[in-house]
Amino acid sequence: MTVETPARFSPLSQWRDSFAQLPTGVQVRELPCLTQLTLRAEPGSTAARSIEASLGITLPGPLRAEVSEDVEVLWMGPDEWLLVAPEVSRHDLLARLRSAIGDEFATVTDVSAQRTTLALSGRLVPEVLARGCAIDLDPRVTPVGSCLTTLLAQAPITLVVRGEGASSVWLLVRASFASYLATWLLDACTEYRGS
């Protein structure tokens, strides 16, 4: 029996036009169908060191993200990372990680269909996010490379700071919360029309 992998879909494809009409101080676009792999390994273990050598980086510590070539590695917990990469690199990245792990104790799980990613940019991003998120986005507190699991408008997200002063962030949100969060973002931006 052969099990077919269903085609990936964009949970927010119907929101593109609405995102395009946001005020000039904030731009929102979905980065659909990214490869997302959960890596579980004991930090400092043979498997972790082999993975680091394969990726060309040190697995980031608490509340941090690191970039290697076209792979972004997000710290999710004491022995857990989320690797985010373009969809086309899924099979190659899985093969590289499994080869690096070999017979050592570690796991790699494809969770790509679980979340979608929203890329927010612009000078109003910190103000808009402050309307629904308790995280202090001051660059002295959350510099570029910060990776935080938090709530935005009561929706669980992973927030990755990619630009100085949080002028560029990624929001990784479960597909089931994506429309709710898109609605909230549009509503939170309404007072900035004309800005």
Residue frames relative to the residue before (quaternion, step in Angstrom):
aa qw qx qy qz dx dy dz
M 1.0000 0.0000 0.0000 0.0000 0.00 0.00 0.00
T 0.2059 -0.7726 0.5927 0.0969 3.57 -0.91 0.96
V 0.2030 -0.7593 0.6082 0.1110 3.53 -0.96 0.94
E 0.2830 -0.7691 0.5550 0.1426 3.55 -0.68 1.11
T 0.3748 -0.6887 0.5707 0.2439 3.54 -1.02 0.83
P 0.4087 -0.7225 0.4892 0.2678 3.61 -0.67 1.01
A 0.5806 -0.5700 0.4490 0.3694 3.55 -1.20 0.56
R 0.4692 -0.6640 0.5039 0.2916 3.56 -1.06 0.77
F 0.1489 -0.7854 0.5952 0.0813 3.54 -1.12 0.60
S 0.4456 -0.6602 0.5393 0.2734 3.51 -1.30 0.36
P 0.3632 -0.7598 0.4913 0.2222 3.62 -0.47 1.12
L 0.7801 0.3273 -0.1673 0.5063 3.60 1.16 -0.51
S 0.2493 0.8013 -0.5169 0.1693 3.61 1.13 0.43
Q 0.6727 0.5016 -0.3011 0.4529 3.61 1.04 -0.71
W 0.6383 0.5466 -0.3216 0.4363 3.64 1.26 -0.12
R 0.4110 0.7501 -0.4580 0.2422 3.63 1.20 -0.19
D 0.6797 0.4862 -0.3003 0.4598 3.61 0.84 -0.93
S 0.6491 0.5106 -0.3199 0.4644 3.60 0.98 -0.80
F 0.6427 0.5128 -0.3231 0.4685 3.60 0.98 -0.82
A 0.6468 0.5440 -0.3180 0.4296 3.59 1.01 -0.79
Q 0.7026 0.4676 -0.2641 0.4669 3.61 1.18 -0.47
L 0.4009 0.7198 -0.4765 0.3067 3.58 1.24 0.23
P 0.6462 -0.5131 0.3726 0.4246 3.62 -1.19 0.38
T 0.6382 -0.5726 0.3581 0.3695 3.58 -1.15 0.59
G 0.6366 0.5603 -0.3316 0.4134 3.63 1.12 -0.41
V 0.7756 0.1799 -0.1457 0.5873 3.59 1.24 -0.03
Q 0.0797 -0.7694 0.6333 0.0266 3.53 -0.90 0.99
V 0.0840 -0.7785 0.6218 0.0153 3.54 -1.02 0.90
R 0.1306 0.7622 -0.6302 0.0695 3.53 -0.98 0.87
E 0.4277 -0.6808 0.5344 0.2607 3.50 -1.13 0.71
L 0.1895 -0.7186 0.6567 0.1285 3.53 -1.17 0.75
P 0.0777 -0.8640 0.4963 0.0347 3.58 0.35 1.24
C 0.8616 0.2451 -0.1357 0.4233 3.50 -1.37 0.34
L 0.2793 0.7474 -0.5554 0.2344 3.60 1.00 0.66
T 0.5040 -0.5912 0.5232 0.3504 3.55 -1.21 0.50
Q 0.0287 0.7798 -0.6235 0.0480 3.56 -0.88 0.98
L 0.0081 -0.8092 0.5840 -0.0640 3.54 -0.55 1.24
T 0.2777 -0.7343 0.5951 0.1719 3.56 -0.89 0.96
L 0.1223 -0.7769 0.6169 0.0300 3.54 -0.85 1.08
R 0.0465 -0.7689 0.6375 0.0155 3.56 -0.90 0.98
A 0.2388 0.7460 -0.5879 0.2021 3.58 -0.74 1.10
E 0.5095 -0.6167 0.4979 0.3351 3.56 -1.15 0.56
P 0.4551 -0.6867 0.4802 0.3011 3.63 -0.66 1.02
G 0.8104 0.2572 -0.2037 0.4854 3.55 -0.97 0.88
S 0.5103 0.6522 -0.4211 0.3701 3.59 1.26 -0.15
T 0.6879 -0.4469 0.3596 0.4448 3.56 -1.31 0.19
A 0.6506 0.5140 -0.3179 0.4598 3.60 0.94 -0.88
A 0.6662 0.5011 -0.3097 0.4574 3.61 0.87 -0.93
R 0.6621 0.4972 -0.3128 0.4654 3.61 0.92 -0.84
S 0.6451 0.5160 -0.3159 0.4667 3.58 1.02 -0.76
I 0.6354 0.5133 -0.3162 0.4824 3.59 1.04 -0.80
E 0.6404 0.5239 -0.3220 0.4601 3.58 0.95 -0.88
A 0.6516 0.5012 -0.3147 0.4745 3.59 0.97 -0.84
S 0.6537 0.5202 -0.3098 0.4540 3.59 0.99 -0.82
L 0.7331 0.4080 -0.2218 0.4968 3.59 1.00 -0.85
G 0.4036 -0.7346 0.4578 0.2965 3.59 1.20 -0.43
I 0.6926 0.3889 -0.2889 0.5344 3.61 1.16 0.58
T 0.4628 -0.5909 0.5562 0.3568 3.52 -1.38 0.03
L 0.4937 -0.6345 0.4897 0.3374 3.60 -0.88 0.87
P 0.4617 -0.7228 0.4319 0.2791 3.61 -0.69 1.04
G 0.4665 -0.6639 0.5197 0.2673 3.50 -1.29 0.57
P 0.8260 -0.2799 0.1680 0.4596 3.56 -1.31 -0.13
L 0.8789 0.0704 -0.0954 0.4621 3.50 -1.10 0.97
R 0.6123 0.5506 -0.3423 0.4525 3.59 1.17 0.54
A 0.1808 -0.7326 0.6431 0.1309 3.53 -1.37 0.36
E 0.1134 -0.7740 0.6202 0.0587 3.56 -1.16 0.67
V 0.2503 -0.7611 0.5806 0.1452 3.56 -1.17 0.61
S 0.0198 -0.7646 0.6440 -0.0167 3.53 -1.00 0.94
E 0.8050 -0.1046 0.0134 0.5838 3.59 -0.52 1.20
D 0.7665 -0.3011 0.2268 0.5199 3.60 -0.49 -1.14
V 0.5610 0.5704 -0.3991 0.4479 3.59 1.21 0.53
E 0.1699 -0.7544 0.6269 0.0951 3.55 -0.90 0.97
V 0.1551 -0.7912 0.5888 0.0569 3.58 -0.77 1.07
L 0.1152 -0.8146 0.5684 0.0086 3.58 -0.57 1.22
W 0.3853 -0.6975 0.5521 0.2453 3.58 -0.90 0.92
M 0.1025 -0.8167 0.5673 0.0254 3.58 -0.77 1.06
G 0.7838 -0.1150 0.1040 0.6014 3.58 1.20 -0.46
P 0.7768 -0.3969 0.2200 0.4367 3.60 -1.27 0.19
D 0.8075 0.1077 -0.0644 0.5764 3.62 1.05 -0.63
E 0.6379 0.5170 -0.3034 0.4834 3.57 1.21 0.56
W 0.0155 -0.7736 0.6329 -0.0280 3.53 -1.06 0.96
L 0.2554 -0.7150 0.6227 0.1891 3.53 -1.26 0.48
L 0.1808 -0.7698 0.6063 0.0842 3.56 -0.77 1.09
V 0.0847 -0.7999 0.5941 -0.0083 3.56 -0.72 1.15
A 0.1117 0.7888 -0.5883 0.1387 3.56 -0.80 1.07
P 0.6630 -0.4708 0.3680 0.4510 3.60 -1.22 0.17
E 0.6409 -0.5617 0.3690 0.3709 3.55 -1.14 0.71
V 0.6593 0.5473 -0.3192 0.4049 3.60 0.93 -0.85
S 0.6966 0.4811 -0.2842 0.4500 3.61 1.15 -0.42
R 0.3372 0.7886 -0.4717 0.2049 3.60 1.27 0.01
H 0.7355 0.4367 -0.2586 0.4489 3.59 0.59 -1.12
D 0.6459 0.5141 -0.3190 0.4655 3.58 0.99 -0.82
L 0.6716 0.4956 -0.3009 0.4612 3.59 0.89 -0.91
L 0.6281 0.5212 -0.3342 0.4714 3.60 0.96 -0.81
A 0.6680 0.5010 -0.3021 0.4599 3.58 0.88 -0.93
R 0.6453 0.5187 -0.3216 0.4594 3.61 0.95 -0.86
L 0.6844 0.4833 -0.2938 0.4601 3.58 0.87 -0.93
R 0.6724 0.4903 -0.3079 0.4612 3.59 0.87 -0.88
S 0.6252 0.5202 -0.3314 0.4782 3.58 1.08 -0.69
A 0.6597 0.5099 -0.3058 0.4596 3.59 0.95 -0.88
I 0.6653 0.5009 -0.3005 0.4649 3.59 1.00 -0.80
G 0.0973 -0.8285 0.5423 0.1003 3.57 0.96 -0.84
D 0.7914 -0.2633 0.2269 0.5029 3.57 -0.81 -1.05
E 0.4561 0.6875 -0.4500 0.3417 3.59 1.27 0.09
F 0.5430 -0.6243 0.4531 0.3318 3.56 -1.27 0.37
A 0.4037 0.6348 -0.5703 0.3299 3.56 -0.53 1.30
T 0.1958 -0.7820 0.5783 0.1253 3.58 -1.20 0.40
V 0.1147 -0.7390 0.6594 0.0768 3.52 -1.28 0.60
T 0.0160 -0.8045 0.5924 -0.0403 3.57 -0.75 1.09
D 0.3655 -0.7183 0.5504 0.2179 3.56 -0.89 0.95
V 0.0085 0.8045 -0.5906 0.0632 3.57 -0.54 1.23
S 0.2085 0.8482 -0.4696 0.1289 3.57 1.27 0.45
A 0.7016 0.4705 -0.2784 0.4570 3.60 0.98 -0.75
Q 0.5365 0.6707 -0.3866 0.3360 3.59 1.24 -0.25
R 0.8185 0.1487 -0.0289 0.5542 3.59 0.95 -0.89
T 0.1997 -0.6900 0.6602 0.2195 3.47 -1.43 0.10
T 0.3453 -0.7364 0.5486 0.1934 3.56 -1.25 0.36
L 0.1686 -0.7488 0.6348 0.0891 3.53 -1.00 0.94
A 0.1900 -0.7539 0.6202 0.1042 3.57 -0.89 0.98
L 0.0667 -0.7870 0.6133 0.0014 3.57 -0.67 1.14
S 0.0767 0.7866 -0.6106 0.0507 3.56 -1.01 0.80
G 0.5457 0.6084 -0.4682 0.3359 3.54 -1.27 0.49
R 0.6681 -0.5512 0.3442 0.3625 3.53 -1.26 0.50
L 0.6885 0.4910 -0.2890 0.4488 3.62 1.14 -0.52
V 0.4039 0.7482 -0.4631 0.2499 3.61 1.22 -0.18
P 0.6852 0.4734 -0.3294 0.4450 3.67 0.72 -0.86
E 0.6498 0.5186 -0.3187 0.4552 3.60 1.01 -0.80
V 0.6574 0.5046 -0.3125 0.4642 3.58 0.93 -0.89
L 0.6859 0.4813 -0.2952 0.4591 3.59 0.84 -0.92
A 0.6100 0.5723 -0.3493 0.4223 3.59 1.06 -0.69
R 0.5783 0.5972 -0.3716 0.4133 3.59 1.18 -0.44
G 0.8284 0.1756 -0.0794 0.5259 3.61 1.13 -0.47
C 0.7162 0.3926 -0.2331 0.5277 3.57 1.27 0.10
A 0.3857 -0.7590 0.4859 0.1976 3.58 -0.84 1.00
I 0.4932 0.6651 -0.4353 0.3534 3.62 1.23 -0.12
D 0.3790 -0.7000 0.5615 0.2260 3.58 -0.96 0.93
L 0.1896 -0.8246 0.5280 0.0723 3.59 -0.46 1.20
D 0.3094 0.7285 -0.5384 0.2893 3.59 1.19 0.42
P 0.5287 -0.6763 0.4052 0.3146 3.63 -0.81 0.94
R 0.5926 0.5548 -0.3767 0.4462 3.61 1.17 -0.35
V 0.7074 0.4228 -0.2390 0.5135 3.57 1.23 -0.55
T 0.7980 0.0921 -0.0153 0.5954 3.58 0.93 -0.93
P 0.0767 -0.8302 0.5517 0.0201 3.59 0.23 1.26
V 0.7032 -0.3950 0.3519 0.4751 3.55 -1.33 0.06
G 0.7472 0.3491 -0.2892 0.4859 3.55 -0.92 0.97
S 0.4825 0.6472 -0.4495 0.3825 3.58 1.26 -0.01
C 0.0621 -0.7797 0.6231 0.0025 3.56 -1.07 0.81
L 0.0438 0.8347 -0.5382 0.1085 3.56 -0.37 1.27
T 0.2458 -0.7155 0.6300 0.1756 3.54 -1.05 0.77
T 0.1477 0.7980 -0.5520 0.1915 3.54 -0.57 1.20
L 0.4789 -0.6117 0.5193 0.3561 3.55 -1.30 -0.39
L 0.0648 -0.7381 0.6694 0.0546 3.52 -1.17 0.72
A 0.8151 -0.0958 0.0039 0.5713 3.57 -0.47 1.24
Q 0.6737 -0.5249 0.2513 0.4554 3.55 1.07 0.92
A 0.5595 0.5572 -0.4085 0.4578 3.63 1.23 0.24
P 0.4179 -0.7048 0.5034 0.2743 3.62 -0.80 0.91
I 0.0393 0.7940 -0.6018 0.0765 3.56 -0.88 1.05
T 0.2595 -0.6511 0.6630 0.2629 3.48 -1.44 0.07
L 0.1642 -0.7938 0.5843 0.0391 3.54 -0.72 1.17
V 0.0639 -0.7894 0.6106 0.0009 3.59 -0.76 1.08
V 0.2721 -0.7624 0.5685 0.1465 3.57 -0.65 1.14
R 0.0875 -0.8350 0.5431 -0.0148 3.56 -0.56 1.24
G 0.7728 0.2608 -0.1515 0.5584 3.62 1.22 -0.35
E 0.6508 -0.5376 0.3741 0.3840 3.56 -1.17 0.64
G 0.8345 0.1314 -0.1289 0.5193 3.57 -0.95 0.92
A 0.5404 -0.6423 0.3755 0.3929 3.58 1.22 0.55
S 0.3006 0.7628 -0.5160 0.2480 3.57 1.08 0.69
S 0.7555 0.1525 -0.1212 0.6255 3.56 1.31 -0.18
V 0.0897 0.7943 -0.5916 0.1047 3.57 -0.72 1.11
W 0.2792 -0.6751 0.6420 0.2328 3.50 -1.38 0.26
L 0.1218 -0.7357 0.6601 0.0902 3.52 -1.15 0.74
L 0.1252 -0.7668 0.6265 0.0620 3.57 -0.63 1.11
V 0.0231 0.8159 -0.5696 0.0971 3.55 -0.54 1.21
R 0.5600 -0.5924 0.4549 0.3586 3.55 -1.08 0.73
A 0.5991 -0.5936 0.4028 0.3556 3.56 -1.03 0.81
S 0.6611 0.5278 -0.3141 0.4310 3.59 1.02 -0.76
F 0.7053 0.4103 -0.2593 0.5167 3.62 1.23 -0.37
A 0.4415 0.7523 -0.4277 0.2372 3.60 1.24 -0.27
S 0.6875 0.4683 -0.2967 0.4691 3.63 0.81 -0.91
Y 0.6141 0.5377 -0.3424 0.4653 3.57 1.02 -0.78
L 0.6941 0.4707 -0.2852 0.4641 3.59 0.83 -0.96
A 0.6147 0.5338 -0.3465 0.4660 3.61 1.03 -0.70
T 0.6384 0.5175 -0.3196 0.4718 3.59 0.96 -0.85
W 0.6598 0.5085 -0.3057 0.4611 3.56 0.92 -0.93
L 0.6534 0.5179 -0.3229 0.4479 3.62 0.88 -0.90
L 0.6508 0.5064 -0.3234 0.4640 3.60 0.92 -0.86
D 0.6599 0.5013 -0.3016 0.4715 3.58 0.96 -0.87
A 0.6670 0.5143 -0.3031 0.4458 3.60 0.92 -0.90
C 0.6847 0.4891 -0.2746 0.4653 3.60 1.16 -0.57
T 0.4829 0.7125 -0.4326 0.2682 3.62 1.16 -0.38
E 0.6715 0.5044 -0.3241 0.4355 3.63 0.93 -0.74
Y 0.6757 0.4971 -0.2961 0.4567 3.60 1.22 -0.33
R 0.3551 0.7291 -0.5134 0.2806 3.61 1.21 0.13
G 0.7783 0.2840 -0.2392 0.5063 3.54 -0.86 0.96
S 0.5379 0.6279 -0.4009 0.3946 3.60 1.30 -0.07
